[in-house]
């Protein structure tokens, strides 16, 4: 380990591994919605430039904003003629 070339080679290797794992690191830190996909693609296909870019994009995507849909149900039960009468009118009959 006294050889400076070996030490420099290890430093370069660690830097390259860090660059390779940037999408994974970003996905974990941001708690991205697609973090599992980003990590998987980064590990398996990151060696291709396209796989690395795809993993980076997935790690930067946020969860799709979907507002819950409000459903209003108006249901009429019973006789339609009796609905217009008040309770007091029904009791008088």
C-alpha positions as CSV (number, residue, x, y, z in Angstrom):
1,X,0.0,0.0,0.0
2,X,3.0,2.3,0.0
3,X,2.8,2.7,-3.8
4,X,1.2,6.0,-4.6
5,X,-0.3,4.6,-7.8
6,X,-2.3,2.0,-5.9
7,X,-3.6,4.6,-3.5
8,X,-4.5,7.0,-6.4
9,X,-6.2,4.1,-8.2
10,X,-8.3,3.3,-5.1
11,X,-9.3,6.9,-4.8
12,X,-10.3,7.1,-8.5
13,X,-12.2,3.8,-8.1
14,X,-14.2,5.2,-5.1
15,X,-15.0,8.4,-7.0
16,X,-16.2,6.4,-10.0
17,X,-18.4,4.2,-7.8
18,X,-19.8,7.3,-6.1
19,X,-20.7,8.8,-9.5
20,X,-22.2,5.5,-10.6
21,X,-24.5,5.4,-7.5
22,X,-25.6,9.0,-7.7
23,X,-29.2,8.1,-8.8
24,X,-29.4,5.6,-5.9
25,X,-28.1,8.1,-3.4
26,X,-30.6,10.8,-4.6
27,X,-33.5,8.4,-4.6
28,X,-32.8,7.3,-1.0
29,X,-32.2,10.9,0.3
30,X,-35.3,12.3,-1.4
31,X,-37.4,9.2,-0.5
32,X,-38.6,9.3,-4.1
33,X,-41.8,7.6,-5.1
34,X,-40.0,5.4,-7.6
35,X,-37.0,4.8,-5.5
36,X,-37.1,1.0,-5.8
37,X,-37.2,1.2,-9.6
38,X,-34.4,3.8,-9.6
39,X,-32.2,1.7,-7.4
40,X,-32.8,-1.5,-9.4
41,X,-32.2,0.2,-12.8
42,X,-29.1,1.9,-11.4
43,X,-27.6,-1.3,-10.1
44,X,-28.5,-3.5,-13.1
45,X,-28.4,-1.1,-16.1
46,X,-26.4,1.8,-14.8
47,X,-23.4,0.7,-16.7
48,X,-25.2,1.7,-19.8
49,X,-25.5,5.5,-20.1
50,X,-29.2,5.2,-20.9
51,X,-29.9,3.1,-17.8
52,X,-28.0,5.6,-15.6
53,X,-29.9,8.5,-17.0
54,X,-33.3,6.7,-16.6
55,X,-32.4,5.9,-12.9
56,X,-31.5,9.5,-12.4
57,X,-34.8,10.7,-13.8
58,X,-36.7,8.2,-11.7
59,X,-34.9,9.3,-8.6
60,X,-35.9,13.0,-9.3
61,X,-39.6,12.3,-9.9
62,X,-42.1,13.2,-7.3
63,X,-45.2,11.2,-6.5
64,X,-48.0,12.1,-8.9
65,X,-50.4,14.6,-7.4
66,X,-53.7,13.0,-7.3
67,X,-56.5,14.7,-5.5
68,X,-59.0,12.3,-4.0
69,X,-62.2,12.3,-5.9
70,X,-65.2,13.4,-4.0
71,X,-68.3,11.4,-4.8
72,X,-71.7,12.8,-3.8
73,X,-74.6,10.4,-3.8
74,X,-78.1,11.7,-3.6
75,X,-80.4,8.9,-2.9
76,X,-84.2,9.1,-2.6
77,X,-85.7,6.4,-0.4
78,X,-89.4,5.9,0.0
79,X,-92.4,7.6,-1.5
80,X,-91.6,10.8,-3.4
81,X,-94.9,12.4,-2.4
82,X,-94.1,12.1,1.3
83,X,-90.8,13.7,1.0
84,X,-92.2,17.2,0.5
85,X,-94.2,16.9,3.7
86,X,-92.7,17.9,7.0
87,X,-92.6,15.5,9.9
88,X,-95.3,17.5,11.7
89,X,-97.6,17.2,8.6
90,X,-97.1,13.4,8.5
91,X,-97.9,13.1,12.2
92,X,-101.1,15.0,11.7
93,X,-102.3,12.6,9.1
